[in-house]
Amino acid sequence: MTLLTLVRHGQTDWNLARRIQGTTDIPLNETGRADARWAAGRLGGVTHHSIYASPLVRARETAEIIAAELGLDAPSLVADMREREFGEGEGMLVPDYIRTYGDWHAEVPGAESLAEVGIRSMAALHRIAREARRRSAPVAESVIVVTHGGVIRSIVDHVSGGTLPREGEVLANGSMHRFEVSPGSIRLLEQAAVL
């Protein structure tokens, strides 16, 4: 068994403007760096053995701040934990995106579906958990994974059978979701700082 805590990256200027980032590589702003330090403070009460991150700079920098605060080695980067590709929707303001495409499930030219994001990110979590189990067997390993709102939303949706997150629920920057991962299964244990 591996305990995985998924952390959403800190705020960027595009988050603040409600602009769709997708895989556009936008850095953290000062509030985002504070979000990362806040997350590190919340994570500090538990022993963690390693940290992973999406390679996009906003997630990588968040993970680097958390790693430094918790005394962990530099984060390992996992490409399949990157944010959803929004195709022609990237860079649009959220209200314009909704007005143009209707909703988050719409087919957008060049975009990944939420189901595709779920498939790749769930497979990546299982790979991270297998690697952790090989390192620590038979003791449970606790791992932090810094990623993106769309990735976390797709994983929570899958694990909950579509009952979470609730419609309109925002996953805050720096929010955390803790999972138990065993071969062939992922179970949501806790979610924190969901607005």
C-alpha positions, 0 to 999 in steps of 0.5 A, a space after each residue: 500500500 502507498 499513501 499518495 497526497 495530490 496537491 494542486 499547484 499554487 496560484 498563477 496570474 492566469 488562475 487569478 484572471 480565470 484564464 485557461 492554462 492547460 499545458 501553457 507553461 505559466 509560472 507561479 505568482 507571489 500568492 502561488 509561492 505562499 500557497 506552496 508554503 501553506 501546503 508544506 505547512 499542512 503536509 508537515 505533520 506527517 512523514 513523507 518519503 518522496 515528492 513527484 510533480 508535473 513538469 509544468 513550471 507552476 507544479 514543479 516550482 510548487 513541489 520544489 518549495 514543498 520539498 525544501 520546506 519538508 527536507 525532501 529530495 528534489 521532485 521527480 517529474 512525471 509527464 503524465 501528471 501534466 494538466 489537461 490539454 485544452 487545444 483551441 481553448 487554451 488562453 481563453 477566459 473561463 466565461 468565454 470558453 463556456 460561452 463558446 463550447 458550452 461546458 467542460 465536457 465539450 469536444 474542443 479542437 485539439 483538446 483532451 477529453 476528461 476521460 483521457 486525462 483520467 486514464 493517463 493520470 491514473 496510470 501515472 499514479 499506479 506507476 508512482 505507487 509501484 516505484 514507492 512500494 519497490 523502495 519501501 516494502 513492506 512498510 507503507 510509503 507516503 508520497 506527495 504528487 504536485 499536479 493540476 486541478 483538471 488532473 485531480 478532478 478527473 482522478 477524484 471523479 473516477 475514484 468516487 464513481 462520479 459523485 465528487 467533486 460536486 458540480 461547481 466545487 472549486 479545487 483551490 490552489 494548494 488544496 490536497 487530496 489523500 489517496 490509498 493506492 494498492 495494486 489495482 485500486 485507488 481509494 480517496 481518504 481525505 480532501 482538504 481546502 476544497 472551496 
